[in-house]
Each structure stands twice: as structure tokens, then as C-alpha cells.
Amino acid sequence: MPEAKDTPETLGQSGVIKIGASGLPVSASPVNQTPPATNIPVTPAPTVSPSESVTPKENPAPKMAQDIPGVGLPTTPVKPPDIYAMPKEFQHHNRVAGGNSRLMGALVVLGSLVFLIVIGGGFFMYIFNPGLLSTLTGQFIGGNVALIPPQETTLIATATTPTITQTPTTTPAIAPTETPQVVYFNFLKELSAINTFEDYYILVSKYGNARKISAVESERLLAETTSETDKASVKAIKEKAPGITSSAEAGAIKEDVTDQSALLYITLANNKATGTIAFTLENNVWKIGDENWPLMSATPATIQYTMGEDRDGDGLLDKEEDLLGSNKDSTDSDGDGYGDLAETLNLYNPAGKNKLVDNTSIKSYLPEDKSFSLFYPSKWTRTFNSKDQSVIFRSTDDHFIQLMIENNDKQATLDDYVKDMLKITTIKDSLRRTGDAWRGVITEDGLQIYIMDSKSQKIYILRYSPSENNVLEYPNIFQTMIKSLVIKK
């Protein structure tokens, strides 16, 4: 076979030589003939057959040996098959074509796996054990790496933490500039100089806590309705106060102070009554809260009272008859055979038929919790004080009846409570009273009564305070209110 370089074809881009069949010697007979050299043009013989015609062509291609007539080849042209061969030079230098590709692929895959394992292991140690990674890295590069053990780092951080958290606790608290006692007596001193309820509101806004201010705001509109009610309200406030302006006028004083609250106990020197005043600390200033003075009328015996006018002499005073609508000149205004006073004290209407509650001049008071009820004159103003759970019923001529309610925290009996309040050793049976689900003891002047419910949980104190002239105009109305008291069982 002739070598590829002796053929008339060219080398393709793929490195494969296409060899035509015309490039191969063909023998037509068993006679051995030596073919002429490949790619050497042969000049045709000068003598041609008469039947053969030659068509001249421009630039005829050189003829190969097999094209020479008379060598025994067939005259009919046959398309030879194509044969592809790889040059030897290309076979020796092309590794993909002539090398072992499977071994090389296996080595590449193995190297990639080893690389991924190394990278993954290093990342794992970086996250979960950085100390070991640092140690291995230092040994690998031949360096000496000085590491601080994780335990030492934790101890150092722990040791510095208390220093930061304990710093605020070392700052001393600033004590209020005035004690609860000083604040309260400053309040009482300014209270004695007020003239209107607006003055009282300003005073409470200065000395009172948020709860006390809110309570006064709820009473403000009612107290300032008219000049008469404004004056009456201020008078009631002053009467309820202990009547002292300095610690020198008081008896025993005791303070019980905690961080944010305080209690001030003041025992009056004249009647041994003890008041309790609560305080709260607001903006580092003691503010007055609830006050409790259960015995502000503990000295009625020292005051000389006179009775009001009674034109018909039936015991029901003239102002009481005007209030109820009965006849001041008749002992039996409705002519039913019962005296006006007897009907009133038994809760019947002296000016007509039916019961006293049917009289248009009488109303029934029922608090929000509906724990009790009682009668009172409908023409009187009613003021509720939420801080000490007291209600004041005031007449147009400045008489008032006050109801105070206390919790029986010490679980005392009625007798023990009254004896302790009045500083007496015995209680007369004539002073005992009973009602619907309650028992009571009235004072000898008939102006104050202590009532305890059947469960001994609360104590109700009713007190009648006449006007400044000390004339009793409504003593029977007071008795009627006591009689009408009903406490929820």
C-alpha cells in the first residue's frame, strides 16, 4: 500500500486521509506489471485507434498509469469505495485516540473526592472545633501557634460580668426632702385657710396622690353647683379634718415607711381618736392618699345642743314637718289616728297614706355594689367620697348626716369595737338597736350610732352634725335613716 503522503488527496482537519481507489494499482491479468510512480503524468501513445475520438479539454488533468490504454483495465468507469486511514504520526501523538482514557478519568474523579473531603473536614472543624483546626494548621505549616484554651476565655468573660451588673446597685437612693408627717401638717395648715371648693381642689392637686385628685375631681361639679353647695362642701371638708395644724397640737404620732408607701398614725390629744393617713411616693415626693378618722365627733357630750321649734308639740320639729309636707299645727296631719312622730319613726307617711318611701320628699339610697340601702330626704344633696367609702347627705341649711363604712379587719365584736372607740367600759341596754341584718349601739346624745352586719365583716357609722348654731333641726330624720338601713345578707 502506498503511504498517505504519495496520494493526490489532501489532509483533512480531523487528521484522517481520504484515499480514492484510483490511487491504487490494479492488475487486469496475471502478468506482473510495474506501475509507474504515483502522481507522475503519462504521455499517451502517438497512435490511437480510428474509432476512438479524443475531445480536447482545457488544462487536462494529468493521467495516472491506470488510465493508459492497453493495460487491461475495463473501459467502463466504476466508482471506487472510499477508504479512511489514520496517519501514523497522529496515532503516536494523540493520547485520546491512542491512550487509556478510562484510567485518566478515574484519577480525576478520585482527586476531586479527596479535595472535597479535605475542604469539608476543614469547614466542620472551623465551626465546631476551631482550636483543633488551628493546631493542625500550625503543625502542617511548621509554625508554633500559641492558643488560649476555651475554658480560660469563658472564665475571663464570667469574671468581668458582675462588675457591670453590680454598678447600678451601688448608687445610693435619694431620700425625699420631706417626711410624710411634714407633708400632712403642711396640708392641714393650708386647708384651714381655704374658702371655696376650687381652693380645696388646688390644694389636693398639690399634696394629693393621683387617686385622691381623681376623687376630688368627681365631687367638683356637684360641690360648685351653687354658692350654697360650695360653701357647705368646704365646711364639711374642714369638719372632717382633725382640726390641728401642727405636730405640737397632736398627741402620739407614728410613721410606718416602706420603699414606695407609708402610713401615718396620729392620735388626737383631746379625744384620743386615732387617724390613719396613707401616702404614696410619686417623683420622690410623698403624696397624701386615703384618710380615715372614725371618731371626729367623739366629743358631743361637751357641746350643748338645743332642739329646734315644734309648734304643735308632737315631737316632730317644724323643719322636719316642712320637709315631709305634714301640718306643723296638727299632731295627726293625715287624720288616720296615728301621731305624726310615731308614723315617721316607724317608716310611715305622716302626710298621707302608705309608707314613708311613698312620700315624694323621701328617696332610697342604693350604692353601686348594692350592699345596703337607706332613706334620705330627696331635697338634700348627696356627696359620695370613694376614698373612705363615706356618703354625706346635706340639707340646705348646712346640717348633714354622714355614713362611713369600715372593714372589721380585727374581727372584733360590736361591744369591743364600741368600747374601744368611746373609751367606755360598759354599754347600757337602752342604747342598743337592731335592724334588718344588723346590730348597733347609739351614743347617749343620739347623734351617732355604730352598726355591725350579721357577718361581722363591716362597721357602719352614722353621724348627725347640726349647723354652727348647734340647734338640732333634724334629729327624727336621723332616726328614720337609721331605722331604714337594710344590709344585704
C-alpha positions in Angstrom: 0.0 0.0 0.0 1.4 3.4 -0.9 1.9 5.8 2.0 -0.6 8.6 2.5 1.8 11.2 1.6 2.1 9.9 -2.0 -1.6 10.2 -2.7 -3.1 13.2 -4.6 -5.6 13.8 -1.8 -5.1 16.5 1.0 -5.1 16.0 4.8 -8.4 16.9 6.4 -9.0 18.8 9.7 -9.7 15.6 11.6 -6.3 14.1 10.7 -7.8 11.4 8.5 -6.7 11.0 4.9 -9.2 10.0 2.3 -7.6 7.8 -0.4 -9.5 7.1 -3.6 -9.4 3.7 -5.3 -7.8 5.4 -8.4 -4.7 5.8 -6.3 -4.2 2.1 -6.1 -2.6 -0.1 -8.8 -5.0 -2.7 -10.4 -3.8 -5.7 -12.3 -6.1 -6.9 -15.2 -4.1 -10.0 -15.9 -1.8 -12.4 -14.1 1.1 -10.7 -15.7 3.0 -8.7 -13.2 3.4 -5.1 -14.2 5.3 -2.5 -12.5 3.1 0.6 -12.1 4.6 3.9 -12.8 5.3 6.2 -9.9 2.2 7.7 -8.4 1.3 11.2 -9.3 3.6 11.2 -12.4 1.7 12.2 -15.6 2.0 9.8 -18.5 2.0 11.0 -22.1 -0.4 9.0 -24.3 0.8 6.9 -27.2 1.0 8.6 -30.5 -1.1 6.1 -32.3 -4.8 5.9 -31.5 -7.5 3.7 -32.8 -9.5 5.1 -35.7 -12.7 4.5 -33.8 -11.6 6.5 -30.8 -12.1 10.1 -30.8 -10.4 12.5 -28.4 -12.2 15.5 -27.2 -9.7 18.2 -26.3 -10.1 19.8 -22.8 -8.7 22.9 -21.3 -6.0 22.2 -18.9 -6.4 18.5 -18.9 -5.6 16.8 -15.6 -2.6 14.6 -15.6 -3.4 10.9 -16.2 -2.4 8.2 -13.8 -0.9 4.9 -15.0 -4.2 3.1 -14.8 -5.6 5.5 -17.4 -3.2 4.3 -20.1 -5.0 2.3 -22.7 -3.8 -1.2 -23.3 -3.1 -2.2 -19.7 -6.1 -4.5 -19.5 -8.4 -2.3 -17.3 -12.1 -2.2 -18.1 -13.2 0.7 -20.3 -16.5 1.3 -18.2 -15.8 3.6 -15.3 -16.6 2.2 -11.8 -16.9 4.4 -8.7 -14.4 3.1 -6.2 -15.2 2.9 -2.4 -13.6 5.4 0.0 -11.1 4.1 2.5 -10.2 6.0 5.7 -6.9 5.7 7.5 -5.2 7.4 10.4 -1.7 8.7 9.8 0.9 7.0 12.0 2.3 10.4 13.2 -1.1 11.3 14.6 -1.6 7.9 16.2 1.6 8.2 18.2 1.0 11.7 19.5 -2.8 11.8 20.2 -3.5 10.4 23.7 -7.2 10.5 23.5 -7.1 8.4 20.4 -4.2 6.3 21.2 -4.1 6.3 25.1 -6.0 4.8 28.0 -8.8 7.3 28.7 -10.5 5.2 31.5 -7.5 5.3 33.8 -7.2 9.1 33.4 -10.9 9.6 34.2 -10.7 7.5 37.3 -7.7 9.5 38.6 -9.6 12.8 38.0 -12.7 11.6 39.9 -10.6 10.3 42.8 -8.7 13.5 43.1 -11.9 15.5 43.2 -13.3 13.4 46.0 -10.1 13.8 48.1 -10.3 17.5 47.6 -13.9 17.8 48.7 -13.3 15.6 51.8 -10.4 17.9 52.8 -12.4 21.0 52.3 -15.5 19.6 54.1 -13.4 18.4 57.1 -11.7 21.8 57.4 -15.1 23.6 57.4 -16.5 21.2 60.0 -13.6 21.8 62.4 -13.8 25.6 61.8 -17.4 25.6 63.0 -17.3 23.0 65.9 -13.6 22.8 66.9 -11.6 25.8 65.8 -8.9 25.1 68.3 -8.1 21.7 66.8 -8.1 23.3 63.3 -5.7 26.0 64.4 -3.4 23.3 66.0 -3.4 21.1 62.9 -2.8 24.1 60.6 0.1 25.3 62.7 1.7 21.8 62.7 1.2 21.5 59.0 2.9 24.7 58.1 5.6 24.1 60.7 4.7 27.0 62.9 4.3 27.3 66.7 0.7 28.5 67.4 0.0 29.6 71.0 -3.7 29.0 71.7 -5.8 30.2 74.7 -7.9 27.3 75.9 -11.7 27.9 75.5 -12.1 27.3 79.3 -9.9 30.3 80.1 -11.8 32.6 77.8 -15.1 31.7 79.4 -13.7 32.3 82.9 -12.4 35.7 81.9 -15.7 36.7 80.5 -17.6 35.4 83.5 -15.3 37.3 85.9 -16.0 40.7 84.2 -19.8 40.3 84.1 -20.6 41.0 87.8 -18.6 44.3 87.6 -21.0 45.6 85.0 -24.3 44.4 86.6 -23.5 45.5 90.1 -22.6 49.1 89.2 -26.2 50.5 89.4 -26.9 48.9 92.8 -24.1 50.9 94.3 -25.8 54.2 93.6 -27.5 55.4 96.8 -31.2 56.3 96.6 -32.0 59.9 97.2 -34.4 60.3 100.2 -37.5 62.6 99.9 -36.8 66.0 101.3 -39.9 66.0 103.4 -41.3 63.2 105.6 -45.0 62.1 105.4 -45.6 63.9 108.8 -44.2 67.2 107.5 -46.2 66.9 104.2 -49.5 66.2 106.1 -49.2 69.1 108.6 -48.4 71.5 105.7 -51.6 70.2 104.0 -53.7 70.8 107.2 -52.2 74.3 107.7 -53.2 75.3 104.2 -56.6 73.5 104.4 -57.6 75.8 107.3 -57.3 78.8 105.1 -59.4 77.7 102.1 -62.7 79.4 101.3 -64.0 77.6 98.1 -64.1 74.1 96.8 -61.8 75.3 94.0 -59.2 76.2 96.6 -59.6 72.7 98.0 -59.1 71.2 94.5 -55.9 73.2 94.0 -54.7 72.1 97.5 -55.3 68.5 96.8 -53.6 68.8 93.4 -50.6 70.0 95.2 -50.4 67.5 98.1 -52.6 64.5 97.0 -51.8 61.4 95.0 -53.4 60.5 91.7 -56.2 58.6 93.4 -57.1 61.5 95.7 -57.1 64.0 92.9 -59.4 61.8 90.9 -61.8 61.5 93.8 -62.0 65.3 94.2 -62.5 65.9 90.5 -65.6 63.7 90.7 -67.0 65.8 93.5 -66.0 69.1 91.9 -69.1 69.7 89.7 -71.6 68.8 92.4 -69.9 71.0 95.0 -69.7 74.0 92.8 -73.3 73.9 91.5 -74.3 76.9 93.6 -72.6 79.2 96.1 -74.5 77.5 98.9 -73.4 74.0 98.0 -69.8 75.3 97.5 -69.8 76.8 101.0 -71.4 73.7 102.5 -68.9 71.4 100.8 -65.9 73.4 102.2 -67.4 73.4 105.6 -67.9 69.6 105.6 -64.3 69.1 104.4 -63.0 71.3 107.3 -65.2 69.5 109.8 -63.9 66.1 108.7 -60.3 67.2 109.2 -58.7 66.5 112.6 -58.7 70.3 113.4 -54.9 70.6 114.0 -52.3 72.4 112.0 -49.0 71.2 113.6 -47.5 68.2 115.4 -47.4 70.2 118.6 -51.3 70.1 118.7 -51.4 66.4 118.2 -50.8 63.6 120.7 -48.9 60.5 119.6 -47.5 60.3 116.1 -46.1 57.2 114.4 -44.8 56.7 110.9 -44.5 53.4 109.1 -42.5 53.9 105.9 -41.6 51.4 103.2 -39.9 52.0 99.8 -42.9 53.4 97.9 -45.6 53.8 100.5 -46.1 55.0 104.1 -48.8 55.1 106.8 -49.0 58.0 109.3 -50.9 57.4 112.6 -52.0 60.5 114.6 -53.7 60.2 117.9 -55.5 63.4 118.9 -54.7 64.7 122.4 -58.3 65.9 123.2 -60.4 62.9 122.5 -57.8 60.1 121.9 -59.1 59.5 118.4 -56.5 57.9 116.1 -56.5 58.7 112.4 -54.7 56.8 109.7 -53.3 58.6 106.6 -51.9 56.7 103.7 -49.1 58.0 101.4 -47.5 57.0 98.1 -44.2 58.1 96.8 -44.5 59.9 93.4 -41.5 61.6 91.8 -39.6 61.2 95.1 -42.3 63.3 96.9 -44.7 61.8 99.5 -48.3 62.3 98.3 -51.4 62.1 100.5 -53.9 59.3 99.8 -56.8 57.9 101.8 -57.6 59.3 105.3 -59.6 57.6 108.0 -60.8 59.5 111.0 -63.6 57.3 112.6 -64.1 59.4 115.7 -64.3 63.0 114.5 -67.4 63.5 116.6 -66.3 61.8 119.7 -66.9 64.8 121.9 -70.7 65.5 121.5 -71.2 65.5 125.3 -69.1 68.5 125.8 -71.3 70.5 123.4 -74.6 71.9 124.5 -77.3 71.4 121.8 -80.8 72.8 121.7 -83.8 71.5 119.9 -85.5 73.3 117.1 -89.0 74.7 117.1 -92.0 72.3 117.5 -95.2 74.4 117.1 -97.8 71.6 117.7 -95.6 69.9 120.3 -95.9 66.4 118.7 -92.1 65.8 118.8 -91.8 66.2 115.0 -89.9 69.5 114.7 -91.2 72.2 112.4 -88.4 71.9 109.8 -89.0 68.2 109.7 -92.7 68.7 109.0 -91.9 71.2 106.3 -89.6 68.7 104.8 -92.2 65.9 104.9 -95.1 68.0 104.0 -97.1 67.4 107.2 -99.0 70.0 109.2 -97.0 72.0 111.7 -100.2 72.8 113.6 -101.6 69.3 113.8 -100.3 66.3 115.7 -102.0 64.0 113.2 -101.7 65.6 109.8 -103.4 62.9 107.8 -106.1 62.1 110.4 -105.6 58.4 110.4 -105.4 58.2 114.2 -101.6 57.9 114.4 -99.4 60.8 115.5 -97.0 62.4 113.0 -93.9 61.5 115.0 -94.9 57.8 115.6 -95.7 57.3 111.9 -92.3 58.9 110.9 -90.2 56.8 113.3 -92.0 53.6 112.1 -91.4 54.5 108.4 -95.0 55.5 107.6 -96.0 58.7 105.8 -97.3 61.3 108.3 -98.7 63.4 105.4 -100.8 60.8 103.7 -101.4 57.1 103.2 -99.0 54.3 102.7 -95.4 54.1 103.8 -92.7 56.8 104.2 -91.0 55.8 101.0 -94.2 56.8 99.1 -93.7 60.3 100.3 -92.2 62.4 97.4 -89.9 64.1 99.9 -88.1 60.8 100.6 -85.7 58.8 98.4 -83.9 55.5 98.8 -80.2 55.4 98.5 -78.6 52.3 97.0 -74.8 52.2 96.4 -73.2 50.7 93.2 -72.4 47.4 94.9 -75.9 47.2 96.3 -74.6 46.1 99.6 -77.1 48.2 101.6 -79.9 50.8 101.3 -81.5 53.6 103.4 -83.9 56.5 103.2 -82.8 60.2 102.9 -84.6 63.5 102.1 -84.8 64.0 98.4 -84.2 67.7 98.7 -80.8 67.2 100.3 -77.6 67.0 98.3 -75.7 63.7 98.3 -71.9 63.5 98.1 -70.0 60.2 97.8 -66.4 60.1 98.9 -64.8 57.0 97.3 -61.5 57.1 99.2 -63.1 56.4 102.6 -66.4 55.0 101.3 -68.4 57.7 103.0 -71.6 59.4 101.9 -72.7 62.9 103.1 -76.4 63.9 103.0 -76.6 67.7 103.4 -79.6 70.0 104.0 -79.9 73.4 102.5 -79.3 75.0 106.0 -75.9 73.2 106.5 -77.0 70.2 108.6 -75.6 66.9 107.3 -75.7 63.3 108.1 -72.7 61.2 107.3 -72.4 57.5 106.7 -68.9 55.9 107.0 -68.1 52.3 106.3 -65.1 50.4 107.7 -63.8 46.8 107.3 -63.7 44.8 110.5 -60.2 43.7 109.9 -59.6 42.7 113.5 -62.8 40.6 113.6 -63.8 42.5 116.8 -67.2 42.1 118.4 -69.6 45.1 118.3 -69.2 45.7 122.0 -65.4 45.6 121.9 -65.3 47.9 119.0 -67.7 50.5 120.6 -65.9 50.3 124.0 -62.6 50.9 122.3 -63.9 53.8 120.2 -65.8 55.5 123.0 -63.3 54.6 125.7 -66.0 53.2 127.9 -66.2 50.0 130.0 -69.9 49.2 129.8 -72.8 49.6 127.4 -76.3 50.4 128.5 -79.0 48.1 127.1 -81.1 51.2 126.3 -78.5 52.2 123.8 -78.7 49.0 121.8 -80.5 49.0 118.4 -81.4 46.3 115.9 -82.4 46.3 112.3 -82.6 44.2 109.2 -79.4 42.0 109.3 -77.6 44.3 111.8 -77.0 45.2 115.4 -76.0 48.6 116.7 -75.1 50.9 119.7 -76.1 54.5 119.7 -74.4 57.2 121.8 -76.3 58.8 124.7 -76.8 62.1 122.9 -78.5 60.2 120.0 -76.2 61.8 117.3 -74.0 58.8 116.4 -74.5 55.1 116.0 -72.2 52.1 115.4 -73.7 49.3 113.4 -72.2 45.9 112.5 -73.6 43.5 109.9 -74.7 40.0 110.8 -71.5 38.5 109.4 -69.3 40.9 111.4 -67.4 42.0 108.3 -68.2 45.7 108.1 -68.9 48.5 110.5 -71.4 51.3 109.5 -71.1 54.6 111.4 -73.9 57.1 111.0 -73.4 60.6 112.5 -75.6 63.7 112.6 -73.9 67.0 112.6 -76.0 70.2 113.1 -75.1 73.6 111.8 -72.8 76.0 113.6 -75.5 77.3 115.9 -75.8 73.8 117.5 -79.5 73.7 117.1 -80.9 70.2 116.3 -83.4 70.6 113.5 -83.5 67.1 112.1 -83.0 64.5 114.9 -86.0 62.5 113.9 -84.9 62.4 110.2 -81.6 60.9 111.5 -83.5 58.3 113.5 -85.6 57.5 110.4 -82.4 56.9 108.3 -81.1 54.5 111.0 -84.4 52.6 111.0 -84.5 52.3 107.2 -81.0 50.9 106.9 -81.1 47.4 105.3 -77.8 45.5 104.9 -77.6 42.7 102.3 -77.4 39.3 104.0 
